[in-house]
Amino acid sequence: MLDADVIVIGAGAAGLMAAATAGERGRRVLLLEHNQRAGQKILISGGGRCNFTNLYNAPEHFLSNNPHFCKSALARYTQWDFIAKVAERGIAYHEKTLGQQFCDDSAQQIVDLLVDDCRAAGVELRCGIAVQSVDKTGASFCVRTDSGDFYSQSVIVACGGRSFPRLGASDLGYRIADSFGLALTAQRPALVPFTFDKTQRQRYEELAGVSLDVRVECNGQSFREAMLFTHKGLSGPAILQISSYWQHGDSVDIDLLPEIDFMDWLEQQRQAHGKRSVSKALSECLPRRLAEHIATHQSLHHKVLAELSKADMAHLQQHIQPWRVAPAGDEGYRKAEVTLGGVDTRELSSKTMEARAVNGLYFVGEIVDVTGHLGGHNFQWAWASGYCAGCYA
């Protein structure tokens, strides 16, 4: 006897959406979560306020070996659909920057909304149950857990990627896909801070806490957002964004003054304020600590602008527009917001999220080789892919 029509593995964003959608169709749904509470990653997102979607969500804000795969799901369940759901619940929200939508109060409101939708749809949510494997015999699936075996007609794998292991993230979803012979694309941390090597850390550690607006470029991609110096390296939205396009060994070009032409500005300053010190002049357009750092490390801290040679000016430019830096690495899955790569989209239907070779087996959310930019895009992929699978499972 089957325990459910549909078993959903993982009560995160995609799993909760998939379970509620399937339940609303009258399907008997069992939602299994290894944590003691649902929506743990939702709760810590957006500084505890959950950047639940983005006004400008569109396929161009996603990375995948097949950039067209996400189009169907994103068109069928849009950011406006989720915003309407939030508004209908009476949850106050606001736009922060670049279309990002945040709860005014708490991410708990989004979790409560989704859990309540599941309850209203008759979904049975069971937390504290760790799934070990999934098998299929005939037309039914067996989901093996540390609390016994559960049987169903369909299984939706929504257990996320490897990011945030402290919340129990693991390779479970990849192991399930592999056990059914589905191809995987290479996985690595994404939306993750960069780290410096020992020499770089010694040079830049005094700048920890300095933040400024920059333009970063790597491998043909660029982002204009804030950057933060840390004790380990570089972070902030601009760095997290470009990290998804960076590979070990690559350099990153960072324009510290994206609003101006530095050489033109410097020449104007020399003409108008020739007796002004280099560090003081730089502090007019850069954070003071950063300005003093650049002047000191270029041995220009004792010079005034009028004394700068063309070589001095060129050296300054190389550390400002752009500053080319080669990160030693990144902070890994422990600090990565998402996992890049996953179940190869060639293995799945873009309409239903069902495995082409395994009837009744679905993969949604972060486990799939679809990774969004920072700012609510990954949540929108979770809502959209979960909805699509829930419509068919």
FITIKOL-736457 format. One record per atom (N, C-alpha, C): x, y, z; residue in one letter. Coordinates in pm, whole numbers, padded with zeros to 5 digits, always signed. Each point is the difference from the previous one (the first is absolute). Example, Ala and Ser with C-alpha at 12.3 -4.5 7.8 and 13.67 -1.06 7.14 Angstrom:
<sites>
+01319-00569+00780a-00089+00119+00000a+00090+00120+00000a-00035+00105-00072s+00082+00119+00006s-00077+00109+00073s
</sites>
This chain:
<sites>
+00084-00120+00000m-00084+00120+00000m+00088+00125+00000m-00036+00099-00082l+00078+00121-00008l-00028+00091+00119l+00106+00064+00049d-00016+00096+00109d-00049+00134-00050d+00023+00029-00127a-00041+00127-00060a+00002-00013-00150a-00071+00093-00066d+00012+00007-00145d+00136+00061-00037d+00040+00101+00078v+00123+00073-00027v+00081+00014+00128v+00127-00032-00006i+00090+00030+00111i+00094+00110-00047i+00008+00108+00078v+00091+00110-00028v+00114-00008+00102v+00122-00002-00051i+00118-00008+00087i+00059+00139+00017i-00018+00057+00117g+00054+00131+00029g-00108+00106+00014g-00013+00058+00120a-00100+00104+00024a+00064+00138+00000a+00077+00027-00107g+00053+00133-00022g-00094+00075-00093g+00050+00102-00065a-00085+00083-00085a-00066-00080-00112a+00079-00073-00077a-00055-00076-00113a-00089-00113+00047a+00041-00069+00107g-00078-00113+00050g-00135+00042+00055g-00003+00108+00076l-00127+00049+00054l-00094+00042-00112l+00052+00068-00100m-00083+00042-00112m-00052-00121-00078m+00087-00097-00025a-00041-00120-00075a-00106-00078+00077a+00021-00016+00130a-00094-00077+00081a-00138+00066+00005a-00003+00132+00022a-00128+00071+00006a-00072-00007-00134a+00074+00016-00109t-00061-00002-00133t-00058-00137-00030t+00075-00105+00030a-00051-00136-00024a-00121-00028+00089a+00007+00044+00126g-00112-00022+00091g-00126+00071-00045g+00014+00118-00056e-00115+00075-00049e-00068-00069-00117e+00071-00090-00065r-00059-00080-00109r-00072-00123+00053r-00001-00017+00131g-00064-00117+00058g+00091-00118+00017g+00129+00018-00023r+00096-00109+00019r+00032-00016+00149r+00016-00124+00044r+00044-00027+00137r+00152+00019+00005r+00045+00098+00076v+00140+00040-00002v+00063-00020+00137v+00116-00063+00000l+00082-00015+00120l+00127+00080-00022l+00024+00099+00086l+00116+00088-00011l+00097-00034+00112l+00120-00045-00037l+00100-00044+00096l+00113+00102+00011l+00037+00036+00124e+00105+00097+00026e+00092-00052+00109e+00132+00003-00025h+00094-00056+00098h+00022+00094+00119h-00019+00132-00020n+00009+00092+00113n-00125-00011+00087n+00006+00061+00117q-00114-00005+00090q-00108+00099-00037q+00031+00092-00091r-00096+00100-00045r+00012+00018-00151r-00107+00040-00061a+00001+00026-00144a+00061+00137-00028a+00053+00015-00121g+00042+00131-00050g+00120+00062+00069g+00096-00081+00042q+00114+00054+00074q+00082+00100-00082q+00021-00029-00126k+00079+00091-00083k-00077+00128-00030k-00132-00011-00009i-00082+00119-00020i+00019+00095+00118i+00004-00057+00120l+00005+00081+00122l+00126+00086+00011l+00112-00048-00055i+00124+00075+00012i+00026+00090-00121i-00086-00008-00100s+00023+00078-00122s-00032+00148+00023s+00069+00082-00076g-00026+00143+00006g+00015+00061+00138g+00098-00050+00075g+00020+00052+00134g-00118-00026+00092g-00072-00110-00028g-00116-00036+00082g-00131+00058-00049g+00005+00071-00115r-00122+00059-00052r-00042-00058-00136r+00079-00091-00052c-00032-00076-00122c-00024+00088-00122c+00100+00006-00087n-00017+00068-00129n-00069-00097-00094n-00134-00006+00010f-00078-00112-00052f-00017-00002-00152f+00023+00112-00068t+00001-00001-00146t+00060+00131-00048t-00003+00021-00130n+00058+00120-00059n-00092+00051-00111n-00027+00130+00001l-00089+00058-00100l+00050-00023-00142l+00132-00011-00016y+00058-00010-00133y+00042-00143-00034y-00059-00096+00068n+00034-00139-00026n-00027-00036-00146n+00100-00061-00063a-00009-00039-00141a+00110-00102-00027a-00012-00077-00108p+00099-00105-00028p+00144+00048-00005p+00023+00126-00038e+00139+00047-00009e+00067+00013+00136e-00074-00016+00107h+00059+00006+00134h+00036-00138+00054h+00011-00099-00089f+00032-00136+00041f+00115-00058-00080f+00076-00087+00066l+00108-00075-00064l-00041-00145-00013l+00033-00060-00112s-00028-00141-00024s+00073-00042-00126s+00033-00128-00011n+00056-00049-00125n-00101+00014-00114n-00129+00005+00037n-00106+00027-00097n-00077+00123+00046n+00037+00118-00046p-00062+00124+00049p-00148+00012-00034p-00050-00085-00090h-00141+00005-00038h-00089-00084+00092h+00059-00089+00077f-00079-00096+00078f-00095+00069+00097f+00044+00106+00065c-00080+00063+00105c-00118+00080-00054c-00003+00028-00128k-00099+00093-00055k-00144-00046+00023k-00026-00127-00021s-00137-00050+00011s-00053+00016+00142s+00076-00045+00097a-00046+00008+00139a-00017+00144+00045a+00097+00086-00034l-00007+00139+00043l-00118+00073-00064l-00041-00045-00119a-00115+00061-00067a-00131-00048+00060a-00002-00123+00049r-00124-00058+00053r-00028+00042+00143r+00105+00027+00076y-00020+00052+00136y+00098+00116+00017y-00052+00121-00008t+00085+00119-00005t+00019+00063+00137t+00087+00100+00005q+00019+00077+00123q-00129+00066+00044q-00084+00038-00097w-00126+00066+00032w-00096-00098+00067w+00007-00126-00036d-00084-00101+00065d+00037-00013+00147d+00130-00002+00030f+00039-00016+00140f-00026+00129+00078f+00023+00115-00063i-00029+00126+00067i-00148+00009+00034i-00085-00047-00091a-00145+00000+00027a-00033-00090+00118a+00068-00113+00010k-00021-00092+00112k+00039+00067+00131k+00112+00069-00001v+00047+00070+00121v-00097+00111+00039v-00043+00076-00100a-00092+00111+00027a-00135-00050+00051a-00050-00108-00059e-00128-00057+00042e+00004-00042+00147e+00117-00047+00044r+00016-00042+00139r+00010+00122+00094r+00019+00118-00057g+00012+00119+00083g+00139+00023+00055g+00101-00062-00063i+00139+00016+00043i+00054+00130-00058i+00046+00089+00087a+00058+00125-00048a+00138-00025-00056a+00030+00065-00113y+00130-00021-00064y+00044+00128-00067y+00126+00003-00042h+00054+00120-00063h+00110-00038-00098h+00029+00093-00093e+00112-00018-00091e+00124+00060+00064e+00108-00074+00003k+00124+00050+00058k+00084+00067-00108k+00065-00079-00083t+00075+00053-00114t-00013-00094-00117t+00008+00055-00119l+00004-00079-00123l-00113-00102-00009l-00119+00040+00046g-00118-00086-00013g-00017-00104+00107g+00090-00007+00098q-00008-00102+00104q-00117+00027+00094q-00081-00104+00024q-00118+00012+00086q+00028-00068+00135q-00018+00077+00108f+00026-00049+00136f-00126+00015+00086f-00016-00090+00095c-00103+00017+00102c+00038+00118+00089c-00099+00079+00039d+00027+00107+00096d+00036-00057+00136d-00062-00112+00034d+00014-00056+00135d+00100-00114+00004d-00039-00118-00045s+00083-00119+00022s-00021-00104-00109s+00107-00074-00029a-00008-00113-00094a-00094-00108+00051a-00024-00002+00130q-00092-00099+00057q-00138+00012-00063q-00037+00121-00044q-00129+00018-00064q-00012-00078-00130q+00111-00007-00076i-00002-00077-00125i-00011-00149+00030i+00075-00046+00100v-00009-00141+00038v-00140-00034+00047v-00058+00085+00085d-00136-00025+00049d-00099-00003-00114d+00016+00090-00096l-00089+00003-00117l+00003-00133-00074l+00119-00050-00027l+00014-00124-00077l-00046-00121+00080l+00034-00005+00128v-00044-00112+00084v-00152+00000+00012v-00059+00117+00016d-00146+00009+00008d-00065-00045-00131d+00061+00035-00112d-00052-00047-00130d+00004-00153-00007d+00109-00057+00052c+00010-00146+00000c-00108-00063+00088c-00020+00055+00117r-00102-00055+00090r-00138+00011-00061r-00028+00115-00061a-00131+00019-00062a-00023-00097-00115a+00108-00043-00064a-00010-00094-00112a+00007-00146+00047a+00006-00021+00132g+00000-00136+00053g+00135-00069-00004g+00108+00077-00017v+00134-00058-00004v+00040-00046+00140v+00057-00119+00010e+00053-00048+00127e+00148+00036+00006e+00035+00091+00090l+00139+00043+00017l+00061-00074+00117l+00109-00070-00025r+00069-00074+00105r+00146+00045+00006r+00037+00064+00109c+00136+00050+00017c+00083-00097+00084c+00132+00018-00006g+00088-00087+00076g+00015-00138-00059g-00025-00013-00130i+00013-00129-00069i+00104+00014-00110i+00106-00078+00009a+00110+00008-00096a-00017-00106-00109a-00014+00046-00123v-00010-00092-00114v+00139-00055-00030v+00006-00129-00028q+00127-00067-00029q+00015-00034-00147q-00108-00042-00064s+00007-00037-00142s-00141-00011-00055s-00008-00011-00132v-00128-00019-00069v+00016-00112-00102v-00093-00094+00001d-00001-00110-00097d-00134+00000-00072d-00003-00068-00113k-00126-00015-00073k-00018-00146-00041k-00118-00053+00031t-00036-00135-00041t-00134+00007-00070t-00002-00034-00127g-00123+00011-00075g-00042+00145-00013g-00123+00028+00043a-00053+00136-00013a+00010+00079+00129a+00060-00056+00104s+00004+00070+00129s+00144+00023+00045s+00018+00106+00079f+00128+00036+00057f+00004-00039+00148f+00119-00036+00045c+00023-00024+00142c+00103+00102+00048c-00041+00086+00092v+00090+00098+00060v+00046-00054+00134v+00127-00034+00008r+00054-00062+00121r+00054+00110+00092r-00040-00005+00128t+00039+00102+00096t+00047-00064+00130t+00047+00084+00092d+00040-00051+00131d-00120-00030+00089d-00120+00025-00054s-00123-00031+00074s-00086-00102-00073s+00061-00072-00093g-00072-00102-00073g-00016+00035-00147g-00067-00087-00073d-00018+00018-00143d-00139+00058-00028d-00007+00086-00102f-00126+00061-00042f-00016-00022-00150f-00125-00026-00043y-00026-00035-00139y-00095+00101-00064y+00024+00028-00129s-00084+00096-00072s+00004-00025-00149s-00092+00068-00072q+00000-00007-00146q+00107+00091-00059q+00021+00115+00064s+00093+00099-00051s+00090+00051+00112s+00118+00047-00038v+00094+00060+00096v+00051+00132-00059v-00004+00104+00082i+00059+00128-00039i+00121+00023+00088i+00117+00008-00062v+00124+00022+00075v+00025+00150+00009v-00008+00052+00123a+00012+00144+00023a+00090+00028+00119a+00105-00079+00012c+00084+00007+00122c+00119+00094-00014c+00001+00082-00106g+00101+00104-00011g+00137-00050-00039g+00095+00095+00000g+00137-00032-00037g+00089-00017+00122g+00127+00033-00017r+00099-00023+00105r+00023+00124+00088r-00055+00113-00037s+00027+00122+00076s-00065-00003+00138s+00064+00066+00096f-00044+00004+00139f-00007-00138+00065f+00112-00071+00007p-00001-00132+00064p-00042+00004+00146p+00013+00114+00067r-00041+00009+00140r-00151-00017+00014r-00073+00017-00110l-00143-00024+00003l-00034-00140-00050l+00103-00081-00015g-00022-00138-00041g+00009-00025-00148g+00046+00099-00077a+00014-00020-00144a+00096-00114-00028a-00032-00080-00102s+00083-00116-00032s-00011-00029-00149s+00059-00112-00039d-00003-00040-00141d-00115-00097-00028d-00100-00007+00090l-00108-00098-00014l-00066+00007-00137l-00039+00120-00043g-00070+00012-00128g+00082-00049-00117g+00130+00029+00003y+00088-00046-00106y+00013-00152+00001y+00005-00057+00120r+00010-00146+00010r-00127-00067-00052r-00115+00061+00027i-00125-00055-00053i+00000+00004-00152i+00039+00115-00055a+00005+00013-00146a+00095-00103-00060a+00116-00012+00060d+00100-00094-00050d-00048-00144+00008d-00075-00033+00105s-00047-00138+00016s-00099-00039-00109s-00063+00100-00062f-00092-00027-00110f+00067+00023-00137f+00132+00021+00002g+00075+00013-00124g-00011+00136-00066g-00044+00102+00074l-00011+00133-00057l+00134+00072+00004l+00032+00071-00105a+00127+00072-00008a-00002+00124+00088a+00116+00034+00053l+00016+00119+00083l+00105+00090-00063l-00021+00128+00009t+00105+00095-00038t+00086+00026+00124t+00122+00045-00021a+00091+00025+00112a-00060+00104+00095a+00019-00024+00129q-00052+00093+00100q+00115+00075+00066q-00029+00124+00037r+00096+00080+00077r-00075+00110+00072r+00062+00060+00103p-00067+00109+00073p-00023+00120-00091p-00112+00068+00019a-00030+00122-00075a-00061+00103+00095a+00005+00125-00044l-00041+00111+00087l+00076-00013+00132l+00132+00004-00011v+00088-00033+00112v+00113+00103+00010v+00044+00036+00121p+00111+00095+00014p+00132-00058-00051p+00088+00089-00045f+00133-00039-00041f+00095+00002+00119f+00106-00081-00009t+00105+00001+00102t+00132+00042-00063t+00087+00060+00083f+00134+00038-00040f+00100-00105+00047f+00116-00004-00064d+00109-00082+00052d+00067+00076+00114d+00101-00061+00062k+00062+00059+00119k+00057+00138-00027k+00069+00013-00112t+00060+00129-00034t-00107+00106-00022t-00106-00035-00072q-00109+00095-00023q-00068+00038+00131q-00023-00098+00087r-00065+00030+00128r+00083+00098+00082r+00131-00022+00003q+00086+00090+00076q-00006+00142-00056q-00014+00010-00129r-00002+00132-00063r-00134+00071+00020r-00110-00075-00006y-00131+00064-00002y-00081-00015+00129y+00051-00074+00099e-00080-00024+00121e-00036+00129+00072e+00083+00104-00014e-00030+00128+00066e-00123+00067-00058e-00046-00049-00115l-00118+00058-00064l-00129-00071+00037l+00007-00101+00085a-00120-00075+00038a-00108+00095+00052a-00119-00013-00057g-00112+00086+00038g-00024+00115-00095g+00095+00028-00090v-00017+00107-00099v-00094-00048-00110v-00098+00081-00031s-00098-00034-00104s-00013+00116-00098s-00021-00032-00126l-00020+00103-00101l-00070-00058-00122l-00058+00088-00078d-00068-00039-00124d+00104-00021-00108d-00007-00112-00072v+00099-00034-00102v-00068-00061-00122v+00078-00015-00105r-00040-00082-00113r+00102-00113-00012r-00048-00124+00001v+00090-00115-00010v-00022-00069-00134v+00108-00053-00056e-00009-00070-00128e+00085-00126+00004e-00052-00105-00061c+00073-00126-00012c-00065-00085-00108c+00079-00051-00090n-00048-00091-00105n-00121+00056-00076n+00007+00129-00031g-00104+00060-00083g-00124+00044+00074g-00005-00018+00131q-00116+00041+00080q+00040+00115+00091q-00093+00090+00027s+00030+00111+00090s-00121+00031+00087s+00029+00051+00121f-00105+00040+00093f+00040+00129+00067f-00096+00086+00025r+00021+00126+00070r-00076-00005+00133r+00071-00027+00107e-00061-00006+00133e+00108+00028+00104e-00032-00021+00126a+00094+00027+00109a+00099-00114+00018a+00121+00036+00043m+00104-00096+00034m+00048+00027+00142m+00034-00106+00070l+00046+00010+00138l+00133-00071+00017l+00099+00068+00059f+00123-00066+00040f-00026-00075+00131f+00048-00125+00008t-00015-00080+00122t+00137-00041+00050t+00004-00065+00116h+00127-00048+00053h+00057-00113-00086h-00087-00066-00078k+00044-00112-00083k+00019+00037-00145k-00069+00106-00045g+00008+00034-00142g-00100+00106-00038g-00088-00034-00095l-00098+00094-00053l-00139-00061+00003l-00099+00083+00033s-00139-00044+00001s-00088+00115-00045s-00127-00006+00035g-00095+00101-00045g-00073-00046-00125g-00113+00061-00032p-00081-00043-00115p+00075-00010-00132p+00087+00097-00030a+00073-00004-00127a+00088-00124-00011a+00068-00032+00109i+00089-00116+00000i-00079-00130-00007i-00109-00007+00078l-00082-00122-00004l-00052-00024-00142l-00044+00107-00065q-00051-00015-00136q+00107-00053-00096q+00117+00062+00002i+00102-00038-00099i+00060-00136+00032i-00012-00046+00125s+00057-00130+00038s-00061-00115-00080s-00124+00018-00046s-00065-00106-00078s+00064-00017-00137s+00074+00101-00044y+00064-00005-00132y+00151-00021+00010y+00052+00005+00121w+00145-00012+00024w+00040-00145+00013w+00118-00034-00052q+00059-00132+00016q+00136+00017+00066q+00045-00101+00073h+00131+00007+00065h+00108+00033-00104h+00080+00099+00032g+00105+00045-00090g-00036+00126-00076g-00130+00033-00005d-00042+00121-00070d+00032+00124+00083d+00020+00110-00071s+00010+00131+00063s-00135+00071-00012s-00023+00092+00092v-00122+00080-00001v+00040+00147-00010v-00061+00073-00092d+00025+00143-00014d-00104+00077+00082d+00048+00084+00091i-00088+00075+00088i+00022+00149-00020i-00100+00067-00053d+00005+00145-00019d-00048+00064+00130d+00094+00061+00074l-00033+00059+00129l-00071+00134-00013l+00002+00057-00120l-00066+00129-00023l-00084-00007-00128l-00107-00078+00001p-00076-00022-00124p-00072+00122-00053p-00011+00106+00081e-00073+00119-00043e+00087+00099-00078e+00132-00013+00012i+00087+00102-00061i+00113-00064-00081i+00061+00082-00086d+00124-00038-00068d+00113+00045+00092d+00069-00097+00060f+00096+00034+00105f+00113+00089-00050f+00055-00027-00116m+00113+00078-00049m-00041+00145-00030m-00120+00018-00056d-00048+00136-00023d-00019+00073+00133d-00059-00070+00096w-00023+00060+00133w+00132+00037+00066w+00098-00091-00008l+00129+00024+00065l+00070+00122-00061l-00007+00013-00132e+00063+00115-00066e-00069+00130+00042e-00131-00004+00011q-00073+00119+00044q+00039+00038+00143q+00017-00102+00084q+00040+00025+00138q+00141+00059+00007q+00090-00049-00085r+00137+00052-00003r+00000+00148-00038r-00084+00035-00096q-00004+00138-00046q-00062+00092+00105q-00105-00050+00068a-00073+00086+00093a+00054-00004+00142a+00059-00114+00040h+00042-00016+00140h+00138-00066+00005h+00096+00057-00067g+00133-00061-00013g+00071-00023+00132g-00032+00078+00102k+00069-00015+00128k-00070-00100+00094k-00108-00056-00046r-00073-00096+00082r+00071-00135-00002r+00007-00068+00114s+00067-00130+00006s-00078-00103-00080s+00071-00101-00047v-00064-00104-00080v-00110-00071+00079v+00031-00037+00124s-00099-00072+00080s-00123+00085+00026s+00019+00128+00027k-00115+00087+00025k-00084+00016-00126k+00066+00013-00113a-00073+00013-00126a-00081-00127-00029a+00062-00115+00018l-00071-00126-00025l-00118-00018+00094l+00014+00051+00124s-00108-00016+00097s-00123+00082-00035s+00014+00089-00101e-00116+00075-00047e-00097-00091-00074e+00050-00108-00056c-00087-00087-00080c+00005-00147+00043c+00088-00034+00093l+00011-00136+00053l-00010+00004+00152l-00041-00110+00064p+00004-00004+00146p+00140+00034+00051p+00007+00074+00110r+00128+00053+00047r+00104-00108+00020r-00036-00111+00065r+00098-00106+00026r+00054-00060-00130r-00087-00014-00097l+00043-00054-00129l+00091+00099-00072l-00035+00127+00005a+00082+00103-00064a+00140+00003+00061a+00009-00005+00132e+00130+00002+00067e+00079-00127-00031e-00071-00111-00007h+00066-00129-00032h+00064+00005-00138h-00075+00047-00099i+00052+00005-00138i+00120+00095-00008i-00012+00116+00059a+00111+00096-00004a+00124-00055+00069a-00019-00065+00114t+00114-00056+00075t+00069-00110-00077t-00078-00092-00055h+00060-00115-00069h+00058+00036-00136h-00031+00119-00048q+00064+00049-00122q+00113+00098+00033q+00032+00008+00132s+00106+00091+00047s-00025+00143-00043s-00128+00039+00003l-00038+00135-00042l-00061+00081+00113l+00002-00056+00123h-00069+00065+00110h+00066+00131+00041h+00127+00020-00036h+00068+00125+00034h-00003+00101-00114h-00054-00040-00111k-00002+00089-00117k-00129+00081-00005k+00011+00115-00066v-00119+00079-00033v-00029-00023-00148v-00120+00037-00043l-00043-00030-00135l+00093+00059-00106l+00050+00118+00024a+00086+00065-00100a+00130-00076-00024a+00039-00082+00095e+00126-00074-00011e-00016-00134-00073e-00123-00037-00032l-00022-00129-00064l+00054-00002-00143l+00076-00104-00030s+00047-00020-00137s-00105-00080-00077s+00019-00011-00129k-00092-00081-00080k+00004-00145+00045k+00118-00048+00041a+00011-00138+00049a-00077-00016+00130a+00009+00100+00089d-00075-00004+00125d-00150-00008-00027d-00045+00081-00092m-00143+00003-00034m-00045-00133-00060m+00085-00058-00082a-00034-00130-00060a-00009-00109+00106a+00092+00003+00098h-00003-00098+00108h-00126+00015+00085h-00040+00122+00025l-00124+00022+00073l-00120-00057-00077l-00001+00028-00128q-00111-00050-00081q-00010-00152+00005q+00115-00068+00000q+00001-00146+00002q-00060-00057+00128q-00006+00080+00104h-00057-00047+00126h-00139+00056+00026h-00053+00069-00102i-00131+00062+00019i-00094-00030-00116i+00049+00013-00125q-00092-00008-00113q+00063-00069-00121q-00009-00134-00007p-00051-00083+00109p+00114-00053+00087p-00036-00043+00117w+00090-00076+00086w-00017-00146-00038w+00106-00061-00048r-00008-00141-00041r+00050-00087+00114r-00085-00090+00046v+00034-00086+00112v-00026-00145-00037v+00089-00088+00044a-00017-00143-00023a-00030-00067+00133a-00127-00027+00030p-00033-00065+00127p+00068-00136+00011p+00040-00035+00121a+00061-00131+00023a-00105-00110-00003a-00122+00035+00035g-00108-00099+00005g-00128+00066+00047g-00091-00082+00051d-00124+00053+00057d-00027-00069+00134d-00102+00045+00069e-00029-00052+00133e-00080-00129-00001e-00024-00056-00118g-00058-00132-00010g-00148-00005+00033g-00051-00124+00008y-00143-00020+00023y-00045+00055+00135y+00092+00015+00093r-00037+00048+00133r-00059+00141-00007r+00049+00081-00094k-00050+00137-00014k-00072+00024-00132k+00000-00097-00090a-00067+00018-00129a-00151+00006+00017a-00064+00091-00070e-00145+00009+00008e-00069-00110-00081e+00065-00047-00105v-00058-00104-00084v+00109-00091-00054v-00043-00109-00061t+00089-00092-00070t-00019+00018-00149t+00109+00023-00072l-00005+00010-00145l+00011-00141-00058l-00083-00029-00101g+00001-00134-00059g-00100-00091+00068g-00008-00124-00049g-00096-00094+00059g-00052-00097-00104g-00125-00040+00015v-00060-00094-00094v-00002+00064-00138v+00057-00068-00095d+00008+00050-00137d-00140+00023-00054d-00025+00121-00051t-00135+00032-00047t-00042-00084-00120t+00095-00059-00070r-00036-00088-00112r-00074-00123+00048r+00013-00030+00128e-00066-00117+00057e-00145+00028+00041e-00042+00129-00001l-00130+00039+00054l-00087+00067-00103l-00131-00009+00021s-00096+00077-00079s-00005+00141+00055s+00017+00100-00084s-00007+00138+00047s-00142+00040+00037s-00096-00074-00046k-00140+00030+00030k-00043-00056+00134k+00046-00123+00032t-00049-00069+00119t+00106-00025+00106t+00127+00011-00034m+00113-00033+00087m+00015-00151+00020m-00071-00079-00077e+00008-00146+00013e+00121-00054-00076e+00064-00101+00058a+00111-00066-00068a-00052-00070-00124a+00062+00025-00113r-00047-00058-00125r+00007-00152+00002r+00097-00054+00069a+00021-00145-00001a-00066-00073+00117a-00057+00075+00095v-00058-00062+00119v-00136+00065+00027v-00106-00065-00044n-00134+00055+00022n-00027+00015+00150n-00050+00118+00036g-00039+00023+00139g+00108+00057+00089g+00122+00021-00054l+00110+00055+00079l+00028+00142-00046l-00005+00095+00093y+00013+00142-00031y+00114+00063+00081y+00063+00101-00057f+00106+00073+00069f-00030+00150-00012f+00008+00071+00114v-00035+00142+00000v+00097+00080+00086v+00005+00131-00025g+00079+00089+00084g+00148-00008-00027g+00077+00017+00105e+00145+00013-00009e+00069-00126-00052e-00063-00114+00014i+00060-00127-00042i+00019-00007-00152i-00076+00083-00073v+00005+00002-00146v+00110+00097-00045v+00056-00024-00116d+00103+00089-00057d-00063+00129-00051d-00056+00075+00092v-00053+00134-00025v+00034+00083+00123v+00081+00103-00017t+00047+00081+00113t-00024+00146-00029t-00069+00067+00091g-00035+00139-00021g+00103+00098+00053g-00012+00123-00045h+00078+00109+00057h-00049+00028+00142h+00077+00078+00072l-00037+00044+00133l-00123+00090-00008l-00082-00002+00105g-00109+00097+00006g-00140-00054-00019g-00025-00125+00040g-00134-00056-00008g-00025-00089-00119g+00094-00007-00093h-00020-00080-00121h-00002-00150+00030h+00083-00044+00094n+00000-00143+00031n-00128-00043+00071n-00057+00089+00081f-00130-00031+00058f-00106-00009-00109f+00004+00089-00098q-00100-00007-00106q+00013-00129-00079q+00123-00047-00020w+00017-00130-00066w-00059-00112+00085w+00016+00009+00132a-00057-00101+00089a-00152+00000-00009a-00060+00120+00006w-00147+00006-00011w-00048-00055-00134w+00067+00043-00109a-00045-00037-00134a+00019-00148-00028a+00118-00053+00027s+00025-00142-00028s-00084-00088+00092s-00016+00040+00127g-00085-00077+00091g-00144-00002-00045g-00046+00116-00045y-00139+00008-00051y-00020-00093-00119y+00092+00003-00095c-00013-00083-00121c-00004-00148+00033c+00091-00044+00088a-00001-00140+00039a-00128-00035+00075a-00045+00089+00086g-00123-00026+00076g-00123-00010-00087g+00003+00062-00116c-00114-00006-00094c-00010-00135-00069c+00106-00078+00001y+00001-00126-00076y+00028-00124+00084y+00064+00013+00113a+00039-00120+00077a-00123-00072+00057a
</sites>
